[in-house]
């Protein structure tokens, strides 16, 4: 995707209403699952922040929030396969229940690496919640505990997801029409 694309080139895949309804469902499910436990919600920057903000506002359990930032894409659309930790959690995770929130589970390389990194901090549990799951691109075995939507192999943008830092602000998830 190049900078020559604008909003008119974006085809809607998931509407804001569809996303909101699914985030409501996920919020109820996670709140039930963590009803008697306090959790640390860890968002993966930058893509998950919109989803995480909406989801956290729907949770009724006790929680704190923290963030990590892992890079394996740079400004491209293909993973380098070598995740780099750019920002680690500040909160102590030992003995705590961790819910890792990410925008998309694609190849699984970065998430698998990040899950191992968080497990190394001796939490009581770690679960993964993703807005989007693209299983057709999986390179490693990773499964999310909570999934918003399974999507086809398209490069998606909007609702926090970007293309070279553009289109995060879109209130829906879409893809560039020319991308298939």
WOPEDA-V389902 format. One record per backbone hydrogen bond with DSSP energy under -1.0 kcal/mol. CO is the residue of the C=O (numbers start at 1). NH is the residue of the N-H. If there is no record, write none. Layout:
BEGIN
co: <CO & CO>
nh: <NH & NH>
END
This chain:
BEGIN
co: <2 & 6 & 7 & 9 & 11 & 14 & 15 & 16 & 17 & 18 & 19 & 20 & 21 & 22 & 23 & 24 & 25 & 26 & 27 & 28 & 29 & 30 & 32 & 34 & 39 & 40 & 41 & 42 & 43 & 44 & 46 & 48 & 49 & 50 & 51 & 52 & 53 & 55 & 62 & 64 & 66 & 68 & 69 & 69 & 71 & 72 & 73 & 84 & 87 & 93 & 96 & 96 & 97 & 98 & 99 & 100 & 101 & 102 & 103 & 105 & 107 & 107 & 108 & 109 & 110 & 111 & 112 & 113 & 114 & 115 & 116 & 118 & 119 & 122 & 125 & 127 & 128 & 128 & 129 & 130 & 131 & 132 & 133 & 134 & 135 & 146 & 149 & 152 & 157 & 158 & 161 & 163 & 166 & 167 & 168 & 170 & 173 & 173 & 174 & 175 & 176 & 177>
nh: <5 & 9 & 10 & 177 & 175 & 173 & 19 & 20 & 21 & 22 & 23 & 24 & 25 & 26 & 27 & 28 & 29 & 30 & 31 & 32 & 33 & 34 & 35 & 37 & 64 & 99 & 66 & 101 & 68 & 48 & 49 & 52 & 53 & 54 & 55 & 56 & 57 & 58 & 39 & 41 & 43 & 45 & 86 & 87 & 84 & 80 & 76 & 71 & 69 & 96 & 124 & 125 & 40 & 127 & 42 & 129 & 44 & 131 & 132 & 134 & 139 & 140 & 112 & 113 & 114 & 115 & 116 & 117 & 118 & 119 & 120 & 121 & 122 & 95 & 98 & 100 & 145 & 146 & 102 & 148 & 149 & 105 & 151 & 137 & 138 & 130 & 133 & 154 & 174 & 161 & 158 & 166 & 163 & 170 & 160 & 159 & 13 & 14 & 157 & 11 & 179 & 180>
END
